[in-house]
Amino acid sequence: MSVRGEGMFSHILLPLDLDEPSSWRKALPAALSLTRNFSCRLTLYTVISNPDAAEAAEWSAIGYREFVSVTEARLSNLAAEIEDAPGVSTRVGRGSVYRSIVEDARVMGADLIVMSAHRPEMKDYLLGAHAARVVRHAHCSVFIVRE
């Protein structure tokens, strides 16, 4: 049985950390494969977390706007480097990482979130990993790609 092009998914959201290539090294190829298989849209997504925003805005609102602009440019540059995937869009969220992912996926109409997860460490059991929280709270399917 082949499911190629049957429309199981129409919009995939790929959350990534621009400062941590391991957050997309394996997840990006998986998301691209799914995008091609189901002929659906792909959105690369990153979050400016509250601590990062506070640090960027510490001196001025201009510093924060520049931080957002640089983040948007870095995400756009990554999208532009992807070959054979026309129409990849980008979006920068703000706030709590997992809440932003879950809420923006809902608002954008994503029906699949593809994200990377590392092997859990003790701090993840105490605080909860972003991937685990997304899995628990997302309105749509979540595909976790292990590092």
C-alpha positions as CSV (number, residue, x, y, z in Angstrom):
1,M,0.0,0.0,0.0
2,S,1.3,3.4,-0.9
3,V,0.3,6.6,0.8
4,R,2.2,8.9,-1.5
5,G,0.3,12.1,-2.1
6,E,-2.9,10.9,-0.4
7,G,-3.0,14.1,1.8
8,M,-2.5,12.6,5.2
9,F,-0.7,15.7,6.2
10,S,-1.0,19.2,4.6
11,H,1.2,21.3,6.8
12,I,4.3,20.2,8.8
13,L,5.9,22.4,11.5
14,L,9.6,21.9,12.2
15,P,10.6,23.6,15.5
16,L,14.4,24.1,15.7
17,D,17.0,25.9,17.8
18,L,19.2,28.0,15.5
19,D,22.1,27.8,18.0
20,E,21.9,24.0,18.3
21,P,22.2,22.1,14.9
22,S,21.4,18.9,16.7
23,S,17.8,20.2,17.0
24,W,17.4,19.8,13.2
25,R,20.3,17.7,11.9
26,K,18.1,14.6,11.7
27,A,14.7,16.1,12.0
28,L,15.0,18.3,8.9
29,P,15.7,15.5,6.5
30,A,12.8,13.5,8.1
31,A,10.4,16.5,7.7
32,L,11.6,17.1,4.1
33,S,10.9,13.5,3.3
34,L,7.4,13.7,4.7
35,T,6.8,17.0,2.9
36,R,7.7,15.4,-0.4
37,N,5.8,12.2,0.3
38,F,2.6,14.0,1.2
39,S,3.0,17.0,-1.1
40,C,2.5,19.3,1.9
41,R,3.8,22.6,3.2
42,L,6.8,22.9,5.6
43,T,7.3,25.7,8.1
44,L,10.7,26.1,9.8
45,Y,10.0,27.5,13.3
46,T,12.1,28.9,16.1
47,V,11.2,30.5,19.4
48,I,12.7,33.6,21.0
49,S,12.3,32.5,24.6
50,N,11.5,34.8,27.4
51,P,15.0,34.8,28.9
52,D,16.5,35.5,25.5
53,A,14.1,38.3,24.9
54,A,14.8,39.8,28.3
55,E,18.5,39.7,27.6
56,A,18.1,41.3,24.2
57,A,15.8,44.0,25.5
58,E,17.9,44.8,28.6
59,W,19.4,47.9,27.1
60,S,16.7,49.1,24.7
61,A,13.8,48.2,22.5
62,I,16.0,48.7,19.6
63,G,18.3,45.9,20.8
64,Y,15.2,43.6,21.0
65,R,14.1,44.5,17.5
66,E,17.6,43.8,16.2
67,F,17.6,40.5,17.9
68,V,14.3,39.5,16.3
69,S,15.5,40.7,12.9
70,V,18.7,38.7,13.1
71,T,16.8,35.6,14.2
72,E,14.3,36.0,11.3
73,A,17.2,36.4,8.9
74,R,19.1,33.3,10.2
75,L,15.9,31.2,9.9
76,S,15.3,32.5,6.3
77,N,18.9,31.7,5.4
78,L,18.5,28.2,6.6
79,A,15.3,27.8,4.6
80,A,17.0,29.2,1.5
81,E,19.7,26.5,1.8
82,I,17.2,23.7,1.5
83,E,17.4,22.2,-2.0
84,D,14.4,20.7,-3.8
85,A,11.9,22.2,-1.3
86,P,10.3,25.2,-2.8
87,G,7.9,27.2,-0.7
88,V,9.4,26.4,2.7
89,S,8.1,29.1,5.0
90,T,9.5,30.4,8.3
91,R,8.1,31.8,11.5
92,V,9.6,33.1,14.7
93,G,7.6,32.6,17.9
94,R,8.0,34.3,21.2
95,G,7.6,33.3,24.8
96,S,7.6,29.8,26.4
97,V,9.2,27.4,24.0
98,Y,6.7,24.5,24.2
99,R,3.7,26.8,24.6
100,S,4.7,28.8,21.5
101,I,5.2,25.6,19.5
102,V,1.8,24.2,20.5
103,E,-0.1,27.4,20.1
104,D,1.5,28.5,16.8
105,A,1.0,25.0,15.3
106,R,-2.7,25.3,16.1
107,V,-3.0,28.9,14.8
108,M,-1.1,27.9,11.5
109,G,-3.1,24.8,11.0
110,A,-0.2,22.4,11.2
111,D,-1.3,18.8,11.3
112,L,2.1,17.4,12.1
113,I,5.0,18.6,14.3
114,V,8.3,17.0,13.5
115,M,11.0,17.7,16.1
116,S,14.2,16.4,17.5
117,A,14.7,15.0,20.9
118,H,17.8,14.0,22.8
119,R,18.2,11.2,25.3
120,P,16.6,12.4,28.5
121,E,18.9,13.6,31.3
122,M,18.0,13.9,35.0
123,K,17.0,17.6,34.5
124,D,14.5,16.6,31.9
125,Y,12.7,14.3,34.4
126,L,12.6,17.1,36.9
127,L,11.7,20.0,34.6
128,G,10.2,18.2,31.5
129,A,11.8,18.4,28.1
130,H,10.3,20.7,25.4
131,A,9.6,17.7,23.2
132,A,7.8,15.8,25.9
133,R,5.6,18.8,26.7
134,V,4.8,19.3,23.0
135,V,3.8,15.7,22.7
136,R,1.5,16.0,25.7
137,H,-0.1,19.3,24.7
138,A,-0.2,19.4,20.9
139,H,-3.5,19.3,19.1
140,C,-2.0,17.4,16.2
141,S,0.4,14.5,15.7
142,V,4.0,14.8,16.8
143,F,6.8,12.9,15.2
144,I,9.9,12.8,17.5
145,V,13.2,12.1,15.7
146,R,15.9,10.8,18.2
147,E,19.4,12.2,18.0
